[in-house]
């Protein structure tokens, strides 16, 4: 199961990096912001995104002891979105010992 999750989150991480980079090369978010902000679904998508950031950040706060790491991950989650989420999960997956599973992934604190 852990190996499958490593593969899945690695693919998601790579895919989101590709999507973000190619989109940045095609369109400037800051030039499009006024137009995008006027679309109701875009506003709903942003609220949805930040609600998900909050949920993931609660898990980060549980897992991490260092306030500096908590702040760093909050900044990364807000600015990079699913790229940071996938990176955080991958880091947690690769920290697991060979005999550990989902219980330790979600429940074991770092440090």
CORLIN-V149570 format. One record per residue. N is the residue number from 1. NEAR is the number of other C-alpha atoms within 12 Angstrom. D_FIRST is the distance of its C-alpha to the first C-alpha in Angstrom with 2 decimals. Layout:
n:N near:NEAR d_first:D_FIRST
n:N near:NEAR d_first:D_FIRST
This chain:
n:1 near:15 d_first:0.00
n:2 near:25 d_first:3.82
n:3 near:18 d_first:5.49
n:4 near:14 d_first:5.15
n:5 near:22 d_first:6.28
n:6 near:24 d_first:8.72
n:7 near:18 d_first:10.01
n:8 near:19 d_first:10.49
n:9 near:27 d_first:12.20
n:10 near:26 d_first:14.11
n:11 near:18 d_first:15.41
n:12 near:23 d_first:16.37
n:13 near:27 d_first:18.06
n:14 near:20 d_first:19.95
n:15 near:17 d_first:20.93
n:16 near:23 d_first:22.28
n:17 near:22 d_first:24.17
n:18 near:15 d_first:25.68
n:19 near:17 d_first:26.66
n:20 near:22 d_first:28.22
n:21 near:17 d_first:30.07
n:22 near:13 d_first:31.45
n:23 near:13 d_first:32.48
n:24 near:16 d_first:34.22
n:25 near:11 d_first:36.09
n:26 near:12 d_first:37.27
n:27 near:15 d_first:38.13
n:28 near:16 d_first:39.17
n:29 near:16 d_first:37.66
n:30 near:11 d_first:40.62
n:31 near:12 d_first:43.15
n:32 near:15 d_first:41.39
n:33 near:14 d_first:40.78
n:34 near:13 d_first:43.90
n:35 near:15 d_first:43.22
n:36 near:19 d_first:39.53
n:37 near:18 d_first:40.40
n:38 near:12 d_first:42.83
n:39 near:14 d_first:40.21
n:40 near:12 d_first:39.11
n:41 near:14 d_first:35.61
n:42 near:17 d_first:35.19
n:43 near:17 d_first:36.19
n:44 near:15 d_first:33.78
n:45 near:15 d_first:30.94
n:46 near:18 d_first:31.86
n:47 near:16 d_first:31.95
n:48 near:15 d_first:28.52
n:49 near:22 d_first:27.22
n:50 near:22 d_first:28.80
n:51 near:17 d_first:27.57
n:52 near:20 d_first:23.96
n:53 near:28 d_first:24.91
n:54 near:21 d_first:26.27
n:55 near:18 d_first:23.16
n:56 near:28 d_first:20.95
n:57 near:29 d_first:23.83
n:58 near:19 d_first:23.97
n:59 near:26 d_first:20.41
n:60 near:36 d_first:21.60
n:61 near:24 d_first:24.70
n:62 near:21 d_first:22.84
n:63 near:26 d_first:20.64
n:64 near:25 d_first:23.51
n:65 near:16 d_first:26.71
n:66 near:16 d_first:28.85
n:67 near:14 d_first:30.88
n:68 near:13 d_first:31.18
n:69 near:21 d_first:27.41
n:70 near:23 d_first:27.30
n:71 near:18 d_first:30.18
n:72 near:20 d_first:28.78
n:73 near:32 d_first:25.50
n:74 near:29 d_first:27.63
n:75 near:20 d_first:29.74
n:76 near:23 d_first:26.85
n:77 near:31 d_first:25.23
n:78 near:25 d_first:28.66
n:79 near:17 d_first:29.66
n:80 near:24 d_first:26.55
n:81 near:29 d_first:24.63
n:82 near:29 d_first:21.22
n:83 near:29 d_first:21.53
n:84 near:30 d_first:21.70
n:85 near:34 d_first:18.99
n:86 near:30 d_first:16.49
n:87 near:27 d_first:17.96
n:88 near:34 d_first:17.64
n:89 near:33 d_first:13.95
n:90 near:28 d_first:13.46
n:91 near:21 d_first:15.81
n:92 near:32 d_first:14.02
n:93 near:31 d_first:10.65
n:94 near:22 d_first:12.86
n:95 near:22 d_first:14.81
n:96 near:24 d_first:12.25
n:97 near:15 d_first:13.37
n:98 near:14 d_first:11.54
n:99 near:12 d_first:11.65
n:100 near:19 d_first:10.57
n:101 near:21 d_first:7.79
n:102 near:20 d_first:8.29
n:103 near:15 d_first:11.82
n:104 near:20 d_first:12.79
n:105 near:30 d_first:11.44
n:106 near:24 d_first:13.68
n:107 near:18 d_first:16.28
n:108 near:22 d_first:17.16
n:109 near:19 d_first:20.14
n:110 near:22 d_first:20.76
n:111 near:11 d_first:23.78
